[in-house]
Amino acid sequence: MKRKNHNNRQVELPNFCHLGVNLRIALTVEAALVSGVVARASSAPAFWAEFIELSALAQPALLLTLLALCAAGRWLRSQPYRLGVGFTLTLGVAVPVLVTLWLNPLLAGSAAFPLAGVAVFSLLMGSGLLAYFNLRARALSPAITEARLQALQARIRPHFLFNSLNAVLSLVRSDPRRAEHALENMADLFRALMGNASHLAPLEDEVALTRAYLELEQLRLGDRLQVTWHIHKMPGDALIPPLVIQPLVENAVYHGIEPQPEGGEISLNIYRSADKVHIVVRNPIAADGSHHKGNRIALANIRERLLLHFDLDAQLKLEPLGAVYQVHIVIPYTRERTQPAPTHPHRR
Amino acid sequence: MNAPSLPLRILIVDDEAPARRRLREVLADCTGQISVDIVGEVDNGLDAVNQVQQQAVDTVLLDIRMPGMDGLECAAHLNRLSVPPAIIFSTAYDAYACQAFDLNAVDYLLKPVRADRLVRALSRAHSLSATTLEHLREAHPKPRTHLSVNEKGRIVLIPVADILYLKAELKYVTVRTAAREFLIEESLTRLESEFGKTFLRIHRNCLVASARLREIGKLPGEDDGHFLRLDGLDERLMVSRRQYSALREKIKSI
């Protein structure tokens, strides 16, 4: 029943299958190699000759190490941190050493690489990188909290709050049942807004929240707001950062529907493709290009939270398609391990 | 203002139906304290201007944020009437506008509206001065959707999208649409800065609608003379030498 909590104090090994982690390891190792060669080379041609020679060993070794780490990643992360570090370093030294043993006969002619040198270099690089990932994990935890606070402030527009309250007041006498339902929706919305935003939340909860929000907007805007949902292929159990869909839709209403006298249609398309969850929100582009600044702030906020949760594995793309504005989010598909899915006390 | 015995004739302007219904309900609650007669209810600024011209209205309850013509622009057009109605703005949340209202002693209501607040606003509502409106529009800069002229006591609205060109002549600016010409008392420079890219300057005294450009040609006989023609208009407009190169750059970028 353990929730995926990125705010955890205890530091974990990085996920070696993540693109961002791989990229950081590869770039650091390459930089170390280049600087080593630069220090020794006397001229540009000598640099290239030596770099190519070194690469013949270093590139396959690096690649195989990354593959081995990714393959063993889940097991490594399940070990206590210290033990995991030990195994990771062992793997990080063993693979390059084995590669050297294998390649040295093939690279005959040029100087063979000393095994001890390879082992020491790998050990130093490995320790340095793990220290870096440890520091980074510690540094980012408060940042998530910070981002959450920031997000809390930016999220609901006061304009929406007061207009919704006004709409509910207008229903109290004529249609008390609808007024009740609207207040329930508002309660759900504000509970989520005041909740803990550092936990990932199930996609279906986020969709329910967005529906509650849209019902409130429909109350005010009536026929001007048309919504189309394409979610029959949605993986409801996927975990996503909370309050990503609702603000996107709020933006779509504020910028795409409200400025148009005749209104328009918002479409939401949520589906899974391979190991990615796609969230696509479309709205018509308003004729008067007013208030775009607020839009960028809200999107920057979402982008930052995606980065904090998923590093480079999540994407947020903005695509103006003629008369339609599209926001496309891609998030890695993760879900809670325990089956059946537990109830989520923080919402509903 | 009318005598206290006569009911106050009120027009409600808001793009959201629930907001209009709420105002009607609160006004009904106020009948003990003030006598009101709701003469109409519209959902945009354009209809509001038309309504006020068709029947006598004492006070307009005017939402600020509306699609198309917003409340501030609507108020500016209403102000061209010889006897403009009193205006009470309403808004859900608009920090800048409210600050401007306070500074200029303009009546406004915050939604959700309270009955006692509404009574107070109605009992002292008055029409706005031209300078006040100017200040409000400065706090809320947004290009107008219409220009307006007062012709024989009536306001004629000219949709900005219909304008082909604007030409400064002595004290006035001629506004040319496909159908006819109007004279307005505004400055060409201010119109240019208000509407930005909608209009292109082709001469010291002339702005043309950039969406209506048809052709640029060279005048025969002279060295540097160029003319320009717009869609739906046979007239040749002179392009000044100074504006010609800048104009060519802008056309390329369109």
Interface residues (C-beta under 8 A of the other chain):
Chain A: R157 P158 H159 L161 F162 N163 L165 N166 A167 L169 S170 L171 R173 S174 L219 R220 L221 G222 E258 P259 Q260 P261 D288 S290
Chain B: D15 E16 A17 P18 A19 R21 R22 E25 N44 R65 P67 G68 A92 Y93 D94 L110 K111 P112 V113 K142 P143
